[in-house]
Amino acid sequence: GQGMSKALASAILQKGPPALSGKTITYGTAGFRANADMLECVMFRVGVVAALRSLQTHKMVGVMVTASHNPAADNGSKIVDQDGGMLVHEWEVFATRLANSTDEADMSSTIDSFYPDFNSQAAGGSATVVLGRDTRVSSPKLAELVKQGILTCGAKVVDLGIVTTPQVHWAVLRANQKGDGQVPPLQGYYEEHAQALKVLLGSKQTNVKFHVDCANGVGAKAVEEMNKTLSEHSIGFSLVPFNVGDGDPELLNEGCGAEHVQKSRKLPSGVPASGGNDKFASFDGDADRVVVWYKKDSNLVLLDGDKIAALFSVYLCHLLDASKLKLSLGIVQTAYANGSSTSFMSSVLAKHKENVTGEVSCVATGVKHLHHQALHYDIGVYFEANGHGTVIFSDSARSKIEERSRGGDAAAQTLHAFASLINPAIGDALSDLLAVMVVLEVEGISLEQWAGYYEDLPSIMTKVLVKDRNAIKTTKDEQRVTEPKELQDAVDAAVSKVEQGRCFVRPSGTEDCVRVYAEAGKQETANKLAEDVGEHVKRILG
């Protein structure tokens, strides 16, 4: 039965928009991303890929139409796999091939090679795709094209409308856990958070307010809904949104949001006039990243993803000590994590080694790699400095914690509630922020004390344009260059002359350049180290 894939290929070419000639678009770490005008064909075919994945796994999958922290004129899409996580790599390759295919024979053989059972499963199977979109002007039209692609495969669509990226992940995860063919209403997302907060706060009377920079994106709607639910449950947390995107759609991520704050270390636009000890957080455009900050004089003090990981790790160590549950705790970073954060976390784990088997581990850049490594532990904490991250609990850890908490162990009950609060599928700005708020509150930590956990070493990131960035090969964790060998020798020599120096070089995953990261005891030394290594890169790679 090779007929089905041929028929589908022909339907795609007839019903869908034509592929752009001479333009290849790739499904990368962040899915497909480009100027919105280039995406019509791609979006239709994303709908097809998602429907096929659902058919193959007999589970729901999701599609989110967003370009996250990119400018307003861009758009894109991410496919959420059946486990609520990111799409498996093999299907990323399939998505890229299918999105760029221009003729029926090629398309039909692509379907056959990536999904050989399609011809036998197509007739009797059922497939459902959960669809969400952000607030960009191009999103309704592009989401409609995704829908058409899904329907072309005879699959069903559950359209959530305007939602955050993590809410699509949540909906897919929960729907497949229940397995009754229904997508739970989104109110369940807010309720889950509220129930967990109630347990974590206990009888403690709280009144904590955070101002939330919503990057003029979808986060604003979620923050408002969350506030409603919190006050219905009389929980004394309030989130006051600003940069909520009313009016001008072009303002998305413009001078605001997590990306702006974390990269520029400057205040975002639209900061409300506020008291001296106010607390702030910034989400990115699709609310899967968060950084926390406060104002000191007129400067911004940033608490980035590394600091959030440190806060959670200290808290989890306390709970593991108190509950005497012998669980492993892994803290997963990339080479971009500040050296001070790595030393701090290692020392925290060393202090708690009686009750916690812990390690700090470094992996290649990209959320997928972090998530994958975090799965190796009972409890895995992973964050990128940019504020994307979460905490994942293994099934066996969950059942040990549940068993202990049924027996009335308070620390285990707290661990259980923390595991329910944090998004198990993906980094989620809203869950992460509520988790930060609750840890600060129950542990009695101020933002200043938290900022004082460690002081970042001065660092700098530069890029060097070279003829071929792929001439550089690195170790798996990207901390060292394996070829050309003379480049690593030059880096080692440069680093050895510098107090508290560290430096690494890697080809960029997103643009045609080589990235150099350097840190040292003083800012000017770090700058000089990056400059020297940049010269070596140019000299050796031309």
Beta strands, then each sheet from edge to edge (+ up, - down):
strand 1: 32-35
strand 2: 61-65
strand 3: 74-80
strand 4: 128-133
strand 5: 156-162
strand 6: 208-213
strand 7: 237-242
strand 8: 279-283
strand 9: 290-296
strand 10: 299-303
strand 11: 327-334
strand 12: 356-363
strand 13: 379-383
strand 14: 389-393
strand 15: 459-464
strand 16: 473-474
strand 17: 481-483
strand 18: 502-507
strand 19: 514-519
sheet 1: 1+ 3- 2+ 4+ 5+
sheet 2: 7+ 6+ 8+ 9- 10+
sheet 3: 12+ 11+ 13+ 14-
sheet 4: 15+ 19- 18+
sheet 5: 16+ 17-
end
